[in-house]
Amino acid sequence: MPNIAWDKSMTTGVESLDAQHRQLIAWLNDLLSAISLGRGRSEVEGLLDQLSRYAATHFGQEEECMVRYNCPVAAENAAAHKEFVATFASLRHEFETGGATAHLVVRVENELLRWLTSHIKRTDTQLAPCVKSKRRAGRTTR
């Protein structure tokens, strides 16, 4: 079972967002592991609850940063977050109705964990030059 880690290619230019990305990836790895190893339903449900709350908070903060720094992919990013939330809800429903299946493991890996890391690298990192530009202009972050 793969374990995906945050690396410097995922830097957004905003440390608080990078820290949140590291946490999201760690919890998604934990979720994948818990489902794969057949851990108890309560452990998996706890991770799902934790991820759901944290992702909602993180997405809001990230979207706000993209607007604040005039990032050209802000709207695309917000739309991608909505898709992620819908996919997450679908996976949660699958778990609630069918339990921890092999199919669910594959979906969590491909549709959540790999999607998130790809999204960070393709979309979220486009925030970095915007942040750098504002900093050069003498504006502060956070």
N, C-alpha and C positions, 0 to 999 in steps of 0.2 A: 504494500500500500504506500503510495507516494506521500511524502510530507513536503509541503511547499513552504518556503521561507521568504520573508521580505528581504530585498536586497537594494543596493543603491540605485539600480535602474528604475526603482519605483518612487524616487524622491519627488515630492511635489513642491518643495520650497517652503512649506509650512510644517514645522516640526510637529505641531499638535496633530495634524492630519496624518503625517507619517506614522506617528505613534499609534493612532487609531487604526491605521491600515495593518500595522504589525499585530495589534490585538485581534482584529477581525480574522486575519489569516490564521493566527494561533488557535482561535476558537473553532474555525472551520476545520482545521486539522484535527482538533479534539473531537468534533462532531463526527467526522469521517471515521476516526479510530473507534469511537464508541459504537457506532452502527456496525462497522466491520467486525468488531469483536463480540457483538451480541450483548453489550452491556445492558443493564436494566432500563426499562421503559422510563423510569423517573429520571435517570441520568441524561438520557437522550432528550427528553422533554425539557429538562432544565437548561441544557445547552441551546435548544431551539428557542426557548423564551429569552435567554440571555442574548443570543445573536439577534433576535428580532428587535428587541429594545435598543441594543447598541447600534445596529445598522441604521435604524430610523434616526437616532440622534446624530450619528456620524454623517449620514447623507445630508441632513439639514445643514450641519456646519460646513460641510464641503461645498454645497451649493451656494451658501452665503459667501464663502471665500471666492468662489469663481465669479460671482457677480461683483464683489468688492474690488477684485483685481482685473475686472474687465476681460476675463478669459473668453476667447472666441468659441470655446466648446461648452460654455455654461448650459445652454439649452439642451444640447446633445447629452451632456452628463446627467441632467435632471431626468430626461426621458429614459436613459439607461438605468438609472436608479429605480424608476417605477417598474421597469421590466424585471429587475432583480427582485424587488419586493413581491411581484406577482409569481415569479418562479419559486421563491422561498415559500410562499403560501401554498403553492401546489405541492411542493415537496413535503411540507408539514402535513398537509391533508393526506398524502400518500402514506406517511408514517403512521398517522392516527388511524387510518383504515386498514393498513396492511402490515404494519410493524416494520422491523428492520430487515428488509429484503436485500438480496444481491443487486437488484435493479435500483433500489434506493441508494446504495453505496455508489454505484456508477453515476447516478444523477447528481448526488452531492459533490462528487469529485469533479465532474465535467461542467455542471450547470451552476455550481456555486464557487467552489474553490478555484478551479482553473479560470472560470469566467472573471472572478474578482481580480486575480493577478493580471490577467490580460487587460482588463478594463483599467486598472491602475496604470499599467505601462503605456497603453494607447491613449487614454483620455486624461486621467488625473494628472499625469506628469506634464501635461500642457499648461498646467498652472504655474510651474516653476519659472519660465521666462517672464510671465506676467508679474509675478512677485518680485523677481529680480529687477525688472524695469521700474516698478513703483519704488523699490528701495533706493535705486540709483537716483530717482527723482526727489529723494529726501522724505518720502512718506514711510511711516512705520507699519509693521504688521501686527496681526492678532487682534 
